[in-house]
């Protein structure tokens, strides 16, 4: 009996030491920014929707878009790394279904900084700073964004590696 109790306690303690992805969200300006930087590199988002997202992110809320239709920007994973030793090193990998995009330099920095602005926590290890999300789904409603009341952009994701 003691052995079972000891093993149960050991397993419970071990389970609490693992990093678990936590559901998180962003809305308003940070959600629009996150959708904007991710949509630019998406291999699954159509050109019409990409253009609409680009125009919204560039500050043009009065765009021609079908009424009652929303834009969904999705990525399976967005994982970024910057070095705090080699300060010129920064990279991101974005996975969209079967397609992957590897970004470096300025483009990676844009995604990295936007993840931080959306509230994704940084983790550091061995000279690097990492930010990552899984199951990213951003929903943009151009009709609501056009009202300029702060709504119309929402993102949901699992934060963590």
Secondary structure, DSSP 4 states (H G I P E B T S, - for coil): -HHHHHHHHHHHHHHHHS---EEEEEETHHHHHHHHHHHTT-SSS-HHHHHHHHHHHTT-------TT--EEEEEEEEEEEEESSSTT-EEEEEEETTEEEEEEHHHHHHHHHHHHHTTPPPEEETTEEEEEEEEEEEEE-HHHHHTTSS-SEEEEEEE--
